[in-house]
């Protein structure tokens, strides 16, 4: 079986690093639709953008404050290579929200938050 190297195929496979199945799931489309894109049918702009964001190419276009940040393998990564998983971001936010002077109360809230985060998928 020979695959034609259309611009869309190159974009999906090599630029964004997505399989047909991953691209379909990301864009809420069928694998058949992605196959049509690979053969030359136009990829909708919103799907191209999702694919670029997935690859970490366009995060700054969402908001200039994200300059230097990208999404890499499901983690938020900055130019220095620091990666944050979603649960780490939630924990950091929870710690900032606690804002308590009492150390005992602070520790209790941290433990409660950690237990809640442990149950996240």
N, C-alpha and C positions, 0 to 999 in steps of 0.2 A: 504494500500500500504506500503510495507516494503522497506526501503532503505538499501542497503549493505554499510557498513562502510569501503570502500576501502581507501587506503592511499591518493589517489587523492581527494576523497570526503572530508576527514578530513582536508586535506591541504586547499582546497578551502573554505569550510564552516566554519571551526573552527579556523584554523591558520590565514587565510587571511580575514575572515569575509565577504565573498562575496556570494551573491545569484547567481544562475545560470545566471540570466539576466544581473547582473552587471559584472560577469566574462566574459560573451560573448561580451558585449559592450566594456569592457576594452581591450580585446584581438582581437577585430574585427573578432569574430567567431560567429557561430550560437548557439542558446541554445541547439540544438541537438548535436553539437560537444562537448559542455561542459558536457552534459549528458553522452556521450560516455567516456569522461575523468573520470567522477564519477564512471563509471562501470569498470574502469581499463585501458582504452586505455591511452597511454602515453601523458602527457601534454608537448607540445613543450617547450624547455628551455627558449625561449624568452617570452612565455606566463607566465611561472612560475616566471620569473624575474619581469615582469610587475605586477603580482599579489603581489609579495613580496614588490615591491616599493610602490604599492598602500597602502599596510598595514603599510608601514613605516619601513620595516625591512632591507632594503638594500641601503638606500640613500648614505651611506659612500662608497659603492662600485663603485659609479659613479665617485667620486673624494674624496680622503682622507680629503679634506678641509671640507666636509659635515659631518664629524664625530660628533655624538651627535645630529644631526638634523634628523627629520623624517617628513613624510607627514601624517597628521592625520585629517581625515574628510575634505580633500581638502585644508588644511592649513599647512604651513611650521612651524614646532614646534621644539624648541630646548630643551636641557635637563632641563633647568630652567622652562619650561612650557610656554615660550613666544611663542605665535602663531601669524603668519602673514598671512593675506589674500593677494591674488594676487594684489588687488588694493592698499593695503598698501605698498607693495614692489615697485610698480610703482611710487607711490607718493614719497617714500623715494629717489628713483633713480632720479626722476624729481627735487626734492629739491637739490640734490647734483649737478646735471647738471647745474642748474641755475647759481650758483657761481657769484652772483652780489653784488657789494658794495652798489648800490643805493637801499634803502629800498622800495621806491615806485615801482620801476621796479620789484623788487623781489616779492612784494605782488601781482602785476598784473599777473605775470607769475604763481604764486601759484594758484590764482583764475582761470586762464585759464586752468591750468592742472586739477584742481579739477572739473571743468565743463566737461572736456573731460572724466575724469574717471567716473563721474556720469552716463554717457551714456553707459558705458561698461555693458555687460550682467552679 
